[in-house]
Amino acid sequence: MGGLIIGIEALPALSNADRKFRVVEPKNRIFLLSAFARHYDELLRHVARRIGNPAAASDVVQDTFLRIHACAPTAEIASPAAYLFRVADNIAIDHLRHEAVRARLASADTEYEGVAATDPSPEHALDYKQRLTVLHAAIAELPPKCREVFLLHKFDGLSHGEIAERLGISRSMVEKHVMKALVHCRDRLADLLD
């Protein structure tokens, strides 16, 4: 199976007393994990072609396994293989976006390598540090879900639709979280903005 280890153990015989406390594995999860094991090599090749990096493809496929293992859908899935490939494609797209952001940041760093650095005045440096401290505190004050949505949107560059799909919430809820976070940060920084 290309290096992936999946732990599947037979359940011991259960007494009648144990049966009423046993957690039943959702049917979709079993089908998905079985499909994952059958299509692992094909999925790995597909993702490697898509992102062009075999090592990163292995990470994406492992993330696919973790995602389907963590939250199997409740609706009936007509084609588990197609579902797996769609999940892997979505994770691969996220990976490519993150790589693009990293590349952009790296190119911005090299763009200014030959330029002599001009140090900001002590007043500007202090002002910047104060704003950053207040912004960090403002973000930390946000409710956990609101903070997660805000960081995914503003720092990871995900769209509202992508965040909604990733977190399993509606697009309008994502928009409300982003707006709430922006208003909160603006209010907290109001005294420091010119």
HELIX and SHEET records of a PDB file:
HELIX    1   1 ASN A   16  ARG A   19  1                                   4    
HELIX    2   2 LYS A   27  ILE A   51  1                                  25    
HELIX    3   3 PRO A   54  ALA A   70  1                                  17    
HELIX    4   4 PRO A   80  GLU A  111  1                                  32    
HELIX    5   5 PRO A  122  GLU A  141  1                                  20    
HELIX    6   6 PRO A  144  LYS A  154  1                                  11    
HELIX    7   7 HIS A  160  LEU A  167  1                                   8    
HELIX    8   8 ARG A  171  LEU A  189  1                                  19    
END                                                                             
